[in-house]
Amino acid sequence: MKLINQDQIEKLAEFRSKDYFTTSFFLDTSRDRMTKKEIQLSLKNLINRSHSRLEKRNLDDKKKESLFEDLKKIQDYCTQKIPFYDDYGLAIVSCHKEDFWEVFNLVKSPRNMVIFDRNPYVRPLSAILEQYHRICALVIDKKEAKWYDIYMGEIDLMDQMETDLSKHKGETGREGFGSQSLEKHLSSLFQTHIKKASNHTFELFKKDSFDWLFVGASEEYLKELKSQFHPYLKERMKGVIKAKPSDSPDQILREALEIKEDLKKKEQKQLVKDFESEIKRGGLAVSGIRNTIRSLNKGEVKTLLVTRGFSKPGRLCLKCRYIYFDEEECKACKGKTIPVIDVIDEAVEAAMNLNCQVKHINPPSRLDRYGGIGAFLRFKS
C-alpha cells in the first residue's frame, strides 16, 4: 500500500497490544543510489543486527518469540519483493502474536532501521508525508485550459476546457461585425473564458481540497484570473509557472516541483522565525523537550515543531498515555512509567491524536538553539 495521507498514519498509530511488542522496519530501496545486490545486502545486515540486539533484550520468552517471528516474516517478504520493487523506500509494521501486519511503499528513502517498541514507530512516515502538498496546476491560454493534480512527485490531468478565441479574429466585416463590435465580442468571450476557468478551479477545490494552486498564464490572463478567483483560491495561490497547455505533463511537473521546493524552504524558515519571535516575547510557544512534552500532556499544543533525525529516549505512562523525559512516576495516576526508545516519536504520535499539526524542520535551523523541538500553543494554563 502506498503511503499517501495522514489517515493511514493515524490508523497505524492506534494499534495497541497489551502483551506484545511491535516491530517497525524501514529500508532504503532507492535504485538511484544502490544496485539490487546492495539493497539485498543492506536488508541482510539490518536483519542480522536486529537479531543480535533482540537476543540481548531483557524480555520474556513469548515477547521475544513474537519479535523473532516478525523479523523472519519481514525478511521473507523483502527477499521476494525487492527484485521487483521500484519505490524509494519500504516500511513494515508487524506484531506476530496479534496477527498485525502493515506494509507501506514510500516515495522517499527512509533511514534503515528496526525499532522494537510497544507501539508502531510512526515518526519516519509522518516526516515523509509532511514534505508533500497536494498541488493544483492550472495552465491556460486563448485556446484551452488544463488542470493537473500534482502530488508525491506524480502528475495527473484532472480536467480540460477548450475556448479558442483566436478563431474569431478574422470576423471583421462579416455578419455585421465591425472592428468595434468585434472587439467587444472578443472581450466578452475572453471574460467568459476566464470566468469559466476560475469557477471550475473552485469546483475542483471543493471536490479535492488541494493545498496549493500554481498558475501558468500570460500576464493578461493572470491578472484577470486573480480578480475572478474565490478568496479560498487566492489564499492557496503560491506560484506562477511558465508552462502552457500545449506543454507536456513532465515539463509542467518539473517546473512545479522546482517552485515547490523553494516554497518549502521559505515556509520552514518563516515558521522557525515566527516560533523564535513568539518565544522571545513570552507568547504562545514553548521550547525544549521538557516544556514541549508538558504542554502536549496538558493538551495545549497547536503545532509541534521537531528537527528531522533528532531523537531522545524517554518514558511513557501506559495508563494515561502521558509522556515524560525521565520521570519514573506518572504525575497524573502515580503509576510507574516505562522506558521508550524515542520520546520524540511519542510526542509526534500524541500531537496527531490531539489533531495538532506536526512540522518536521530540516537541520541546521534556528530551532537547534531551542533544543531541537518546540511548539506553538493554543493556550497557556
N, C-alpha and C positions, 0 to 999 in steps of 0.2 A: 504494500500500500504506500502510495506517495504521500509524504508529509506536505500538506497544503494549507492547513488552517489551525487556528488556536483551539478549536473544539476538540481536535484529536489529542492535543497535549493535555487539555483539562480532563478529558475522559481517562487518559492513561494515568494521570496523577491521582485519580480517585481510587485506584486499585490499592487494596489493603489485604494483608494476610496476618491473621492473629498469631500463627505459629511458625511461619517460614519467611525466609529472606527472598528477595528478588535479585536476579542478575540482569544488569543493564550493560549491553555490549555495543561498542561503537567502533567502526572500521572505516578507514580512508580507502576508497576503492577507485581513486581518480586515475584513469588511463592516460591522462595528460602528463602525469609525473612518474608513473610506475608501469612496468610491464605486468602481465598476468602472473608470471612467476614471482615477481617481487611482492605483489599483493598476497599471493598464497603463502609466501614466507612470512610476511607480516602477521597474517592470521595464525600461522603455526606458532610463532614466537609469543604472540599475545595470549593464546590459549595456554601454552606451556607456563608462562609467567603466572597466569591466573590460577593454574593448578597448584603451583608452588605456594602462592600466597594463601590459598584456601586451606591447604594442608596444615598451615601454621596457625590458622584461626582457631580461637577457643570457642567452638560451637559444639552442641550435642550432635550425635551421630545422624539423627533424622534431618536436621537442618543442613548438615554437610552433604549428606546423600542427595538431597534435593538440588543443591547448588552444583554438585558434580554432574548431575543429570542435565542441568541447564547447559553447562559447558559442552557436554557431549552432543546435545541436540543442536546447539548453535554451530559447533564445528561441522557436524554432518550437513547442516543446511547450507553453510557457506561453501563447503567443498563442492557441493552440487551446483550452486548458483553462480559462484564467482567466474567460472569460464565464460559465462554468457551475460554477465552483469555489466551494464553500461552507465549506471548512475555514479555520482561522485562520492557517495557515502552510503553506509548501511548501519541501521540501528535496530537492535533486537532487545526486547524486554521479556524475560521468562521467569516463571515460578512453577517448576515442575510439579510439585506436590499439590498446587492449586489448579493445575491444568491451564495456566495462563501463558499466552504466547502472542506477542505483537511484533510485527516487522514493519519498518519504515524505510522507504527508499528516499535518499537525501540528495538535494540539488547542490549542497555544499559539503566539502570534505570535513568530517569531524576529526578530533584528535583521537588516535587509537587508545581505547581504554575499556576496562571491565570493572564495574562497580558492583560490589555485593552490599546490599543495604535492605532495610525494611520496606522502603518504598522505591518505585521506579525513579531513576535519575533523569529528570526531565530538562535540566538546565541547558545541555547542548542543543536539544531540539528547540527550546524557546529562543536561544541565541541565533539559530539559523533562521527561524521563521521571522524574527523581528527585523531582519535585514531587508525584507521584501514588502513592497507596497503594490497593491493592485492598481494598475495604471490604465486609463482610457486614453488612447491617442486618436484625435480627430484630425484628419488631413482633408483639406477642401480646396477646390479651385472653381472656376466658372463652369466646368463640365460635370463635376461629381463631388461627392463627399464619401469618405470611408471612415469607419470606426473600428479600431483594433483594441483587443484586450491583451495587455502585457502583464505577465505575472511569472515569477520564478524563472526568468530568462527565456520565456517562450512567448510567442505572439500568435494570436488567432483573430481572424476577421470576424467581427460581430455583426456588422451590417454595412450597407452602402446605399447611396441615393444618387440618381442622375438628374441633372437640370442643366442642359447645355445652352448657356446664354449666348455663346459665340454664333450660333446658327441664325440668330435674329439680326445680326449686324448688317446684313445686306438687304434689309426690307424697306429702306428709304424709298418713297415714291410708290410703293406697292400697297394696294388696298387702303389708300387714304393715309398712309404713313408719311408724314413729313419728317424733317430732321428733328424738330422739337418733340413731336408726338412719339417718335421712335425712342428718343432719349428718355422720355417719361415712361414709356413702355418697358424699356430695358432696366430702368431704375426700379420699377415695380417688381419685375422678375427677380432682380438682384436681392431686393429686400425680402421677397418671398423665399428665395433660396436660402438666405441667411437665417431667417426665422424658422424655417423647417429644420435646418441643421441644428440650431440652438435648442428647439423644442425636443427634437429626437435625442439629443445628447442628454437632456434632463430625464427623458423617459428611460434611457439606458441606465442612468444613475439610480433612479428609483428602483429599477429591477435588480441591478447587480451591485450597487453601492461601492463604486471604486473609490480609492483613496486620493489619487492624484489625476489631474487632467493635463495632457500635453496637446498643443495645437500646432498643426503645420498649415500655414496660410500666408498669403501676401499681406502687406501692411493694411491695405484697404479692407480685406476680409477680416483680419484680426481685430481691427478697430470696431467694426460693426458687430462681430460676434461677442466681443466683451460687453458691448452695450446691451445686447439681447440676452446674455446668459442670466439664468436664475442666480440669486445670491449664493446658493449652495455650490454652484459650479464655479463662481468667481473665487470662492474660498479655496477650492481644490485645484484651480489652475496654477500649476507650478512651473511650467516650462513651455518654450516656443521652439519647435523643431523646424528644420528647413525642408522637410520631406513634402512630397506632392503625392496625390492619389495614384499617379502612374508609377511611383517608385515601388520596388519590391518589398515585401514584408521584412526580409532580412535586413535591408538597408534602413528601414524605419526602426526596426528593433535595435540595431547598433547605435543609432543616434539617440534613441530614447534612453538606452542603458547608460550612455556617457553622461547625459544630463542627470539621470537618477543617482549615479554615484556621487556626482558633485553636490547634489541636493542633500544626500545623506550625510556627507561630511559637514556641510554647513549646518544642518539640523542638529547633529550631535554637538558641534562646537557651541551653538547658541544655547542648547539645552543645559550644558555644563556651565556656561556663563551665567544663565539665569539662576541655576542652582547655587552657584558661588555667591551671587549677589544676595539671594534670599538668606543664605547662611550668615553672611556678614552683617546684615541688618537685623538679625534675630527674628526673621519671619517664619513662615510656614515651611520649614525644611529642617532635616536632621542629617548628621553625617557620622560615619564610623559604624562598625559592626554593632556595638552595644546599643547605641541610641536608635539605630535603624531597626534592629530586632525588637527593641522595647516598643517602638511605635507600631510595628507590624502586629505585635501581640495585642495592642490596645485598639487595633482597627483604625488607626489614624492615617495610614499611608494612602496617598492618591496615585503617585508614580514612583516606582522603585528604580534606582539607577545602580547598575553593577558593572564593574570593569570586566571585560572578557578575559577568561582564563584565571581570574582571581578566585581562590578558594581557601577555606579555613575549616578545620574540624570544629565541631560544636556539640550541642546536646539538645534533646527533644523530649517533651513530655508526651507520651503516647495517649494519655487520657485526655488532656486539654488541647493537644496539638500545638502547645506554646513552644517557641524556640528560645534557646539560651546559648550564650557563648561558652561559659564554663560552669554555670550554676548546677550543682548536683541535685538540688531540690526545687521542684516547681513552686513558684510563688503563689500560684492560684490554688492548687489542690494539695500542696505539701508532699506530693508523691515524688518518687525518685525519677530523675531524668536519665535517659540512655544516651550513649555517645552516637554521633552521626559523622559520617566521613566528610561531608561538605555542608556546612551550615548555610552557605550562600545558596546552594540548590534548594534547601529547605525554605529559605527566605523567598526565592522565586516562586516556589510552589504555593507558599502562604499568600503571596501577593496575588497570584492568579485566582486563588479561592476567594479572595476579597474583591475580585473584579478590578484590580489595580492594573495600570499599565506597567510593563517591565521594559526598561531601556538598557540594552547592553552596549556599553561605551568602549570603543576601540582604544587601547593604550598606545602610546602615552597620552594622557589628558590631564587637565587640572583636577579631575576627580581623584587622582592619585594623592593629592595633597590632603584629602579628607578621608583617607583610609580605604579608598577604592570602592566605597559603597555609600549610598545616601538615599534620601527620599524627599519628594515634595509631599506635604501633608494636606489632608482635608481640614483638619482642625488640630489644636493642641489641647490636651487635657491637663 
